[in-house]
Amino acid sequence: MTVEAFVAALKKAGILLTETQVKQFHQYYELLVETNEHVNLTAITEQHEVYLKHFFDSLTVAQYVTSLQTTNQTLIDVGTGAGFPALPLKIAFPQLRVTLVDALQKRVRFLKTVVEALGLDHVTIVHGRAEDIGQEQRFREQFDYATARAVARTSVLAEYTLPFVKIGGQLLVMKGANAQQELGDGEKALHTLGGRFKEAFDFQLPNGDKRFIQIIDKVQKTPKKYPRQAGTPNKKPIQ
Ligand code: SAM
């Protein structure tokens, strides 16, 4: 996807980028590729691919959850890696207040560089594991939305993310072809952690790749014992 195709596809979806925002995406791309030469951030470095599979893909969630586009929502992105999906969302919708969490220090360092270079405000960057941070009162049940892309299967992801979401908020699950199977396997975990499946959208990226966005409402408090100790959700998912 060329930069022009990226801007046009967003426009078609009702998302209009200013010149400054287009420049910010370009700066982000350059920093990603530059840093990736010495720090492992992503396997995708070709410009057309980054614009499609990282930038455009990250923004699809706002096409279905449109309140991300217009109001001062708080969003936590767990296992954000090089910033996906939260940083493209922040660039496109500057009023969002985003918190980025990742367990790898070198990725966190990269995120700080991008946020500073692009002059983004209301971005909090946290180094650590979701299981530890989810037990901290200042983060627990504080957010309108949680996202996580390519971090873990849904049963595990639920334990990494739902403790952060306030009652009335939503977990936005972004998945590829296995989404429905994972959702079925994660049903018990979602329920145990205070979530309830609301709806799902399936669509294709412009290259034909299948994508699903599943919306989970946070309807009850997450019991205090969750998230369990670091490593446990992945080793023993709630089933
Ligand atoms: N979300 C990004 C994306 O879609 O490109 C990154 C995906 S990358 C495959 C997974 C990221 O999740 C890694 O950066 C890893 O450090 C982070 N991660 C995995 N488990 C985690 C945990 N329990 N807590 C915090 N971060 C975690």
Boltz pocket constraint, residues with backbone or C-beta under 6 A from the ligand:
constraints:
  - pocket:
      binder: B
      contacts: [[A, 78], [A, 79], [A, 80], [A, 81], [A, 82], [A, 83], [A, 84], [A, 85], [A, 101], [A, 102], [A, 103], [A, 104], [A, 107], [A, 128], [A, 129], [A, 130], [A, 131], [A, 148], [A, 149], [A, 150], [A, 151], [A, 160]]
      max_distance: 6.0
